[in-house]
Amino acid sequence: MVERTPPQGPSRLPTMKDIAEHVGVSRQLVSLVLRGADGPSTESREKVLAAAAELGYRPNASARLLRQARTRTLGVVFSMRNAFQVRYVEELVAAASARGYRVALGTVDAGRGTDEAIGALLEERVEALAVFNPDPRATALAAASTLLPAVLLGEWTRDDSLDTVHVDERGGLRQAVEHLVGLGHREIAYVGGPLGGLVGADRADAYRAAMTQAGLEGEVDVLDAGFGEEDGASAGRTLLEREQLPTAVVCGSDHAAAGLLAVLQRARVRVPAEVSVIGFDDSHVAALSYHALTSVHQDVAATVEATLSILLERLEGTSDGARARRVVATPTRLTVRGSTGTVRAGR
């Protein structure tokens, strides 16, 4: 019979005390070396650093932050299911690091709301917050904004106490409608609205304004939907139940447009020969070869830069000291791909 060694639990991470015992010096000396402070000899410094590498020592960031008056940590609340928000966080981490700050992540999903995410970030002693589309029922953001700088992302707000960075919805939807009108389209439907929260309502209003500006106010056609793939799919099935499809559909997000495209494909509706489709965000979803989705481009880098500019001005006192609310609308442009084309003959 073969004896089996029982599985071992996770090994303890080495500490400064372990390094001191390994080298045969005091813990205080190890601390001085690892902090890069003056005092230790070259020989002692080399021995301590060699022992730290050998033992796999990593500094305890949490403990270090507790000892510091400042944490230089920014918190961001976002959804992992939103491609634009994920791209934003990736760039925010890099841009913040270049300025000497770290970023703590607060994710929200069906089981974890805005209040819980912000509460967890405050426990990490973040110095400022950037929050995407908070739940309107949440109270933590309003409370936190009285204590530290906070920037609202993704939607406009009438709250004069919150700085806001927001995409130029009207400019983006105007470009989308103008592009379609230039291709001969008049029957242009829109997938999105209040079901997508304040952002959904904003973008639906921007679509209505664009249609009115194009002289097509009589053709306004809004299918209230959220931003997810299933939302777009549901809207697609609703359109297919009609006697006649619109010649073009603009969606409030790339995810919704992807769901719409899938439903149209299964129904053997050709895109763009029979229906042109436009998304919003110009995320990696739009660029996928099997979507080739024309989409309103949001500038991730501009959004990150505007966020950091506001937060660091508040934190470091580089502004003129006035607490006037900052509102920044980041630019958009239309990225044209293969999902839009001229109106077919007979329409």
C-alpha positions, -999 to 999 in steps of 0.1 A, spaced: 0 0 0 14 34 -10 13 60 17 1 94 5 13 126 20 -16 147 31 -20 180 11 -3 209 28 -20 242 33 -8 275 18 27 285 31 30 316 51 44 346 33 79 356 45 81 387 67 109 411 77 114 391 108 121 360 87 147 379 67 163 392 99 166 357 113 179 343 80 207 369 79 213 371 116 206 409 119 179 430 136 145 435 121 151 473 123 181 469 100 161 449 76 134 476 76 160 503 69 174 484 39 140 476 24 129 512 27 161 524 11 170 545 41 205 557 50 225 539 76 232 503 67 265 494 52 269 482 17 276 447 29 246 445 51 224 460 24 235 433 -1 230 405 24 195 416 33 184 422 -3 198 388 -13 179 371 16 147 389 6 150 376 -29 158 341 -18 128 339 6 105 355 -19 97 385 3 70 409 -9 62 441 10 28 442 27 10 470 8 -19 471 32 2 474 62 23 501 46 -8 521 37 -20 519 73 12 536 84 10 564 59 -10 596 62 -19 593 25 -27 561 5 -24 577 -30 -52 553 -40 -81 561 -63 -112 540 -63 -133 532 -94 -168 516 -95 -176 498 -127 -192 468 -144 -171 439 -157 -198 432 -182 -194 466 -199 -167 465 -225 -162 503 -225 -159 505 -187 -134 477 -187 -112 494 -213 -115 526 -193 -103 509 -161 -73 493 -179 -62 527 -191 -70 544 -158 -47 520 -139 -18 528 -163 -23 565 -163 -28 567 -126 4 547 -120 24 571 -142 13 599 -118 22 579 -87 -13 566 -78 -27 531 -75 -63 521 -84 -86 500 -62 -114 482 -81 -150 482 -70 -171 459 -93 -209 459 -95 -231 431 -107 -265 416 -101 -255 406 -66 -234 436 -56 -246 471 -59 -232 506 -58 -234 511 -21 -215 478 -14 -188 486 -39 -182 521 -26 -183 509 10 -155 483 2 -134 510 -15 -137 534 15 -124 506 37 -93 505 15 -88 542 24 -92 555 -12 -86 592 -15 -110 598 -44 -137 580 -64 -147 576 -100 -181 559 -103 -199 547 -134 -237 549 -136 -245 545 -99 -278 529 -89 -302 558 -84 -314 542 -51 -278 542 -38 -269 566 -10 -231 559 -5 -219 581 -34 -237 612 -20 -223 606 14 -188 598 2 -187 629 -20 -189 651 11 -157 635 24 -135 631 -7 -134 641 -44 -157 621 -66 -163 621 -104 -195 607 -119 -190 588 -152 -214 576 -178 -243 599 -172 -252 635 -165 -264 646 -131 -282 676 -118 -263 673 -85 -242 704 -83 -218 687 -58 -206 661 -83 -180 666 -110 -190 648 -141 -172 633 -172 -197 623 -199 -196 614 -235 -211 639 -260 -243 619 -265 -259 644 -289 -229 648 -311 -225 610 -314 -261 602 -322 -263 632 -346 -233 617 -365 -250 583 -366 -283 597 -380 -265 619 -405 -245 590 -418 -277 569 -423 -296 598 -439 -267 603 -463 -271 566 -473 -308 573 -481 -324 561 -449 -355 577 -434 -371 548 -414 -345 548 -386 -354 530 -354 -336 533 -320 -330 505 -295 -326 520 -260 -343 542 -235 -353 545 -198 -348 508 -193 -311 516 -196 -313 541 -167 -303 577 -170 -278 570 -197 -304 551 -217 -328 580 -214 -301 605 -224 -292 586 -255 -328 581 -265 -333 619 -262 -302 625 -283 -315 602 -310 -349 622 -310 -330 654 -313 -309 641 -342 -339 629 -361 -357 662 -356 -326 681 -368 -326 658 -399 -363 667 -405 -374 632 -396 -393 639 -364 -423 620 -379 -401 589 -382 -390 587 -346 -392 551 -334 -379 542 -300 -379 506 -286 -372 510 -249 -344 486 -240 -314 482 -218 -277 479 -229 -272 442 -228 -271 416 -256 -305 401 -246 -320 436 -246 -309 440 -282 -321 405 -291 -355 412 -276 -358 444 -295 -349 425 -327 -377 400 -321 -401 429 -316 -391 444 -349 -395 411 -367 -431 409 -356 -439 441 -375 -453 440 -411 -422 459 -423 -388 464 -408 -372 498 -406 -343 503 -430 -319 511 -402 -315 506 -365 -293 526 -341 -286 509 -307 -277 525 -274 -247 502 -270 -225 477 -290 -237 449 -268 -274 456 -277 -264 459 -313 -246 425 -311 -278 409 -298 -299 425 -325 -275 413 -352 -277 377 -340 -315 377 -341 -316 393 -376 -291 367 -388 -311 338 -375 -342 353 -393 -321 355 -425 -324 393 -426 -293 406 -445 -272 433 -429 -267 459 -444 -286 449 -476 -320 449 -459 -313 466 -425 -283 488 -415 -272 487 -379 -252 511 -358 -239 506 -322 -226 529 -296 -192 528 -277 -170 514 -306 -158 487 -282 -140 455 -292 -174 440 -297 -180 463 -327 -146 455 -342 -151 418 -342 -148 406 -378 -182 388 -377 -199 419 -365 -180 446 -384 -203 471 -366 -205 507 -375 -204 524 -340 -202 558 -323 -167 559 -308 -161 570 -272 -126 583 -265 -114 562 -236 -81 581 -233 -99 614 -231 -123 601 -205 -94 588 -184 -75 621 -187 -105 642 -178 -111 620 -147 -76 622 -135 -73 659 -142 -103 666 -120 -94 642 -92 -58 652 -89 -66 689 -90 -90 683 -60 -64 661 -42 -33 681 -48 -47 716 -47 -35 725 -82 -67 742 -91 -76 778 -81 -93 765 -50 -128 771 -62 -152 742 -57 -172 750 -89 -185 719 -104 -165 705 -134 -185 691 -163 -166 676 -192 -182 662 -224 -157 640 -242 -157 639 -280 -172 613 -302 -167 602 -338 -184 576 -360 -164 546 -369 -179 532 -402 -177 495 -408 -197 469 -428 -230 470 -410 -243 501 -427 -251 506 -464 -274 523 -489 -312 517 -488 -322 488 -510 -343 495 -540 -380 498 -534 -376 513 -499 
